[in-house]
Amino acid sequence: MSNVDRKYKVLFVDDEPRVTSALKAIFRREYDVSVANGGLEALETLATTPFDVVVSDQRMPGMLGNELLAKVAQLYPQTMRILLTGFMDKQAIVDSINDGEIYRFINKPWRNEEMREVVAEAALASEIPLLPETISDAPLAAEAKDNETAASSTDSMASTLSGNALLMMENAKETRHQIRKFCSDHSIMIYGTQNIEQAVAAAVARDNIGVAVIELSENTQAALQTINLLKQARPEVITIALTKEYDAHTAVDLINKGQVFKYLAKPIELQGFQKALENAFHRHRFLKRHRSAQKRFKVEKNQGKLIGGLQDMFNKLLGSSAKA
């Protein structure tokens, strides 16, 4: 802990008392621990007491864990969020990425050592400065009351996107053309790649890249390695993953190994894609200016063998990152 006199405050949420009792027993010596028996009770507790970390089960009556953590992200964004799940509900896991922006998934039954390590990392990360408020739907909807205001809002978005650089790894011709046209319309510089080696090489050579849009459909494991390597070496680069079909296990890896910002379905819906890019570049600029904040988005290191000749490329990427 950064302050030996302080105990970080952790809230465990589960509808099974035996689970919350077990978690409290594991953590009570090191942390100021509270428990809640469901989402509503958790929100009532959070309304009166600030917490550094919230660890929630997924399957609870009344309010699912991903729904709770989405509310926590909105109301108490400084609080780090961890989701426990023993049941891989595909849509809920995807929503927890896109709406809850969680720090980690942990499978039930958990391993105590893994749980301790993740909670400790999250507690330390909770002290790191928060990203400034991102762009939400509500202000845009309120501004678009008439054509003149809507046009002004669109111009503002275009100017925010203009001049940024994007890395694309996408094999589907139609999607590539769609993204290229969008980038052309918004004056975004784009570096198109079609495989993992090209993507890593582009990241080595182009330090102006702020967002990576990575396809998962063709070779998921290669894409996951790309995302993991980029995040380790260039934590300020924000990743948006594209897929033809959502997969719960892949979604878990996207967070734990890649801290992916958004997990979007193809074909791309342009309005949602535009908003995702706006917020992604916004986060990139903040992380580039405030390097300490990058620890809020730390990833697990890749444990498997690197594909092909990636080790040399990754070493170069790490070298270029260290010099920056």
C-alpha positions, 0 to 999 in steps of 0.5 A, a space after each residue: 500500500 502506498 500509505 501504511 496507515 491506510 486500509 483500502 476499502 473493498 466491497 464484496 457483493 454476492 447473494 450467497 452469505 457463505 461466499 461473502 463470509 469466505 471473502 471477508 475472512 480472506 481479506 479482513 486483515 489487509 483491507 477494510 471489508 464490507 459485504 452486500 447481499 445483492 446489487 441494490 444493497 451494494 448501491 445503498 452502501 456505496 451511496 454512503 461510503 466510498 470504496 476503492 474496489 468493488 468485487 461482484 458476483 455475476 448471477 444474483 437475483 434482482 440485479 446482475 453483476 454486470 448491471 451493478 458494475 455498469 452503475 458503479 462505473 457511472 456513479 463512482 468511476 474512481 472505484 475499481 471494478 472486478 466481476 466474479 463469474 462461474 457462468 459464462 453469460 455471453 451478453 452479460 460478459 460483453 456488456 460488462 466490457 462495453 458498459 462496466 469497464 471492469 478491471 478483471 474477470 475472475 472465475 468461480 471457484 476462485 484461487 485465493 492467491 489469484 484473488 489476492 493479487 488482483 484485488 491488491 493491484 486494483 486497490 493500488 490502481 484506485 489511487 491513480 488519477 481518473 480519466 476525465 469525463 468521456 462523451 456520453 449519449 445524453 449531451 449529444 441528444 440534448 444538443 441535437 434539438 434542431 438541425 443547426 445544433 445537430 450540425 454543430 455537434 457533428 462538426 465538433 466530433 469531426 474536429 475532435 477526430 481529425 489528425 488522429 492515427 488509427 491502426 487497423 487489422 481487418 481481413 474482411 474487404 467490406 469492413 476495411 473499406 467501411 473503416 477507411 471511408 470513415 477515417 477519410 471522412 473524419 481526417 483520421 490517418 489510418 495504417 491498414 494491416 492484415 496480420 499480426 506481424 504487420 500490426 506489431 511492425 506498424 506499432 514499432 514504427 508509428 508512435 503516433 498511433 492512438 487506437 487499434 481496431 483489431 478483427 477477431 473473426 479469422 484467427 482469434 488467438 493471434 488477435 489476442 496476442 497482438 492486443 496483449 503485446 501492444 498493451 504491454 508495450 504501448 499501454 496508451 494505445 486503446 484497442 477496439 475489438 471487432 467480431 462477427 459473433 460474440 464469445 464469452 471466453 474471448 471476452 474474458 481474455 480481452 479484458 484480462 489480457 488486453 484491457 480492450 476498450 470496446 467489443 463491437 459486432 460486425 457489420 459496424 454500426 457507424 454511429 456507435 463506432 464513431 462514439 467509440 472512437 471519440 472516447 478511445 482517442 480521448 482516453 489515449 490523449 489522457 494516458 499519453 499525458 499522464 503515464 501513471 494513469 496507465 496502471 489502471 489498465 494493466 494487463 496479464 502478461 502473455 504466458 504462451 509461446 509467441 506466434 511466428 517471429 513475434 519475439 524479435 518484433 516484441 523486443 523492438 516494440 518494448 525497446 521503442 516504448 522504453 525510449 519514448 
